[in-house]
Amino acid sequence: MLTKRIIPCLDIKDGRTVKGVNFVNIRDAGDPVELGTLYAQQGADELVFLDISATNEQRKTFASLVRDIARHINIPFTVGGGISSVADVAPLLEAGADKVSINSAAVRNPNLIDELSRAFGAQCIVLAIDARKIDNLWTVHTHGGKNPTDKKLFSWAKEAQERGAGEILFTSMDHDGTKSGFANDPLGKLYEMLQIPVIASGGAGTKEHFIDAFVLGKADAALAASIFHFGEVKIPELKSFLKSKEINVRMN
């Protein structure tokens, strides 16, 4: 049985880790390199660093920050924010990132998924999908959740898999930052219809929520931010708890 992954997510704005609720009300959570180093030491399986203002500010993710992160941590990490071409990706991988996350640019130009997958391999390409329920349909949003689109979660995830995405990172905007639990119903549906791994994101508040994401949502990995950043749940305690509930996780 494959191990389930625990992934802290660090949203970065102006060089600082930040966290909001439902994609707004942003507050400072610390230095991204220091936090990433701490999580690696605590037993995180991977890290995700997202430059959350890059797309709206029409600039690229800073390769210098990626280089700094790579110098300090020894676990795989994904970076995203403002990536819109093959040329954007090479400097990030050269700086030490293991994968890149794409979102808004892929919605605008779905061929980007094919191009990146051909150039760097599917294992490098994570398609991030931010979605919320509108008229009972999970509607995809771009630009840090600001812009609703005509794409729907399930058809877009399926198309991304066919185009060469290696992983789906699904964030429920309705659950994000609420600490009320992950969106397990759509996660379960994604599991049933896809052959690539799905990362659950949005809503982690307790250790039990991770159980639900893995058992009910069938997620391959669970991503969280504020509960780690503000010390509400420690990664070693979380992993021990999951192990005690017979969830297969990697222990340090």
GUTI-365811 format. One record per residue (C-alpha): residue number from 0; x, y, z; residue in three letters. Coordinates in steps of 0.2 Angstrom, whole numbers. Example, Ala and Ser with C-alpha at 12.3 -4.5 7.8 and 13.67 -1.06 7.14 Angstrom:
0_62_-22_39_ALA
1_68_-5_36_SER
***
This chain:
0_0_0_0_MET
1_7_17_-5_LEU
2_10_29_10_THR
3_-1_44_12_LYS
4_8_60_12_ARG
5_7_75_23_ILE
6_11_91_14_ILE
7_13_108_23_PRO
8_8_122_11_CYS
9_17_139_12_LEU
10_8_153_3_ASP
11_20_167_0_ILE
12_17_186_-3_LYS
13_31_199_-3_ASP
14_43_186_3_GLY
15_33_181_19_ARG
16_22_166_23_THR
17_4_171_24_VAL
18_-13_163_27_LYS
19_-31_168_25_GLY
20_-49_161_26_VAL
21_-58_157_10_ASN
22_-44_166_1_PHE
23_-46_183_10_VAL
24_-41_190_27_ASN
25_-23_187_24_ILE
26_-11_187_40_ARG
27_7_184_42_ASP
28_13_167_47_ALA
29_32_168_46_GLY
30_48_166_36_ASP
31_45_153_22_PRO
32_63_146_23_VAL
33_63_144_41_GLU
34_46_136_41_LEU
35_50_125_27_GLY
36_66_119_36_THR
37_56_116_52_LEU
38_43_105_43_TYR
39_56_95_34_ALA
40_65_92_51_GLN
41_48_87_59_GLN
42_44_74_46_GLY
43_34_82_32_ALA
44_34_71_16_ASP
45_34_86_4_GLU
46_32_105_4_LEU
47_22_116_-7_VAL
48_27_134_-9_PHE
49_15_145_-19_LEU
50_18_163_-23_ASP
51_0_168_-21_ILE
52_1_186_-29_SER
53_12_182_-43_ALA
54_-2_180_-56_THR
55_-12_195_-51_ASN
56_4_205_-50_GLU
57_9_198_-67_GLN
58_27_193_-62_ARG
59_36_176_-60_LYS
60_40_166_-45_THR
61_57_171_-38_PHE
62_70_158_-43_ALA
63_81_165_-29_SER
64_69_161_-16_LEU
65_68_143_-23_VAL
66_87_142_-22_ARG
67_87_147_-4_ASP
68_74_134_0_ILE
69_83_120_-9_ALA
70_99_124_1_ARG
71_90_122_18_HIS
72_78_107_15_ILE
73_81_89_10_ASN
74_63_83_5_ILE
75_54_86_-12_PRO
76_45_102_-14_PHE
77_34_110_-27_THR
78_33_128_-32_VAL
79_20_138_-41_GLY
80_14_156_-45_GLY
81_15_165_-61_GLY
82_21_150_-71_ILE
83_14_152_-89_SER
84_28_144_-101_SER
85_41_131_-103_VAL
86_54_145_-101_ALA
87_47_149_-83_ASP
88_49_131_-77_VAL
89_68_127_-81_ALA
90_75_140_-69_PRO
91_64_134_-55_LEU
92_69_116_-57_LEU
93_87_121_-59_GLU
94_86_131_-43_ALA
95_81_115_-34_GLY
96_62_113_-35_ALA
97_56_95_-39_ASP
98_39_100_-46_LYS
99_30_115_-52_VAL
100_11_119_-49_SER
101_1_128_-63_ILE
102_-16_135_-61_ASN
103_-22_151_-69_SER
104_-11_149_-85_ALA
105_-17_132_-88_ALA
106_-35_137_-88_VAL
107_-31_151_-100_ARG
108_-21_139_-111_ASN
109_-24_121_-108_PRO
110_-10_116_-120_ASN
111_2_122_-107_LEU
112_0_106_-98_ILE
113_5_96_-113_ASP
114_20_107_-117_GLU
115_26_106_-99_LEU
116_23_87_-97_SER
117_33_84_-114_ARG
118_47_95_-108_ALA
119_49_90_-90_PHE
120_39_74_-88_GLY
121_22_71_-80_ALA
122_30_68_-63_GLN
123_35_87_-62_CYS
124_18_94_-66_ILE
125_5_97_-53_VAL
126_-11_105_-59_LEU
127_-19_115_-45_ALA
128_-37_117_-45_ILE
129_-46_130_-34_ASP
130_-65_127_-35_ALA
131_-81_132_-25_ARG
132_-99_126_-27_LYS
133_-109_138_-37_ILE
134_-127_132_-41_ASP
135_-122_115_-35_ASN
136_-108_113_-47_LEU
137_-89_114_-42_TRP
138_-84_129_-52_THR
139_-65_132_-56_VAL
140_-58_149_-51_HIS
141_-42_157_-56_THR
142_-30_172_-50_HIS
143_-30_166_-32_GLY
144_-48_162_-32_GLY
145_-54_179_-38_LYS
146_-60_175_-55_ASN
147_-74_161_-58_PRO
148_-72_152_-75_THR
149_-83_141_-86_ASP
150_-73_126_-81_LYS
151_-80_113_-69_LYS
152_-69_103_-57_LEU
153_-71_85_-63_PHE
154_-70_88_-82_SER
155_-55_99_-80_TRP
156_-46_87_-69_ALA
157_-50_73_-81_LYS
158_-44_84_-96_GLU
159_-28_88_-86_ALA
160_-24_70_-83_GLN
161_-26_67_-102_GLU
162_-15_81_-106_ARG
163_-1_75_-95_GLY
164_-3_82_-78_ALA
165_5_70_-65_GLY
166_-5_76_-50_GLU
167_-20_86_-45_ILE
168_-20_98_-31_LEU
169_-38_101_-27_PHE
170_-42_116_-15_THR
171_-60_118_-10_SER
172_-62_137_-8_MET
173_-78_134_2_ASP
174_-67_124_15_HIS
175_-51_134_14_ASP
176_-45_141_31_GLY
177_-62_136_40_THR
178_-54_121_49_LYS
179_-70_112_46_SER
180_-63_97_37_GLY
181_-59_93_19_PHE
182_-71_92_5_ALA
183_-72_73_5_ASN
184_-86_70_-7_ASP
185_-78_78_-22_PRO
186_-61_71_-17_LEU
187_-69_53_-17_GLY
188_-76_57_-34_LYS
189_-59_63_-41_LEU
190_-51_46_-34_TYR
191_-64_36_-43_GLU
192_-62_45_-60_MET
193_-43_48_-61_LEU
194_-27_37_-62_GLN
195_-16_50_-55_ILE
196_-13_56_-37_PRO
197_-25_68_-29_VAL
198_-19_80_-15_ILE
199_-33_86_-3_ALA
200_-32_105_1_SER
201_-43_116_11_GLY
202_-51_114_28_GLY
203_-39_105_39_ALA
204_-42_109_57_GLY
205_-40_93_67_THR
206_-30_77_66_LYS
207_-46_68_63_GLU
208_-49_78_47_HIS
209_-34_69_39_PHE
210_-41_52_43_ILE
211_-57_58_34_ASP
212_-47_64_19_ALA
213_-38_48_17_PHE
214_-53_36_21_VAL
215_-68_45_15_LEU
216_-59_56_2_GLY
217_-47_43_-4_LYS
218_-34_56_-6_ALA
219_-16_51_-9_ASP
220_-10_66_1_ALA
221_-17_80_12_ALA
222_-11_98_12_LEU
223_-13_110_26_ALA
224_-6_127_31_ALA
225_-13_137_46_SER
226_-14_122_58_ILE
227_5_119_55_PHE
228_10_137_54_HIS
229_2_142_70_PHE
230_7_126_80_GLY
231_-11_119_82_GLU
232_-6_102_75_VAL
233_12_96_75_LYS
234_18_85_61_ILE
235_26_71_72_PRO
236_10_70_83_GLU
237_-1_69_67_LEU
238_9_55_60_LYS
239_9_45_76_SER
240_-10_48_77_PHE
241_-13_42_59_LEU
242_-2_27_61_LYS
243_-12_22_77_SER
244_-27_23_66_LYS
245_-19_11_53_GLU
246_-16_24_40_ILE
247_0_20_31_ASN
248_12_35_33_VAL
249_31_37_33_ARG
250_38_39_50_MET
251_55_47_53_ASN
***
